[in-house]
């Protein structure tokens, strides 16, 4: 259950990061509301997951999921160019997240 909450929290990290970028310095109402809502859910889930998952592992997995999804979203929406190297490094992040889960007890 803790791992599922951590994964969902990582998804919400991508949501709040994207909303923050769309909020234009927290000056646009809807993206700002989405930012703060997703931030609370993301941080709350991370805090809950850290009750059972070691802090370093939880934080690394949370950031890896959020960062990977944020970059992929930016590439899909055309905000960032898609390059082979970016794809390789995103797959590396995903591999590291999977590896951390695999070696956790």
Secondary structure by P-SEA (a helix, b strand, c coil): caaaaaaaaaaaaaaaaaaaaacccccccaaaaaaaaaaaaaaaaaaaaaccccaaaaaaaaaaaaaaaaaaaaaaaccccccaaaaaaaaaaaaaaaaaaaacc
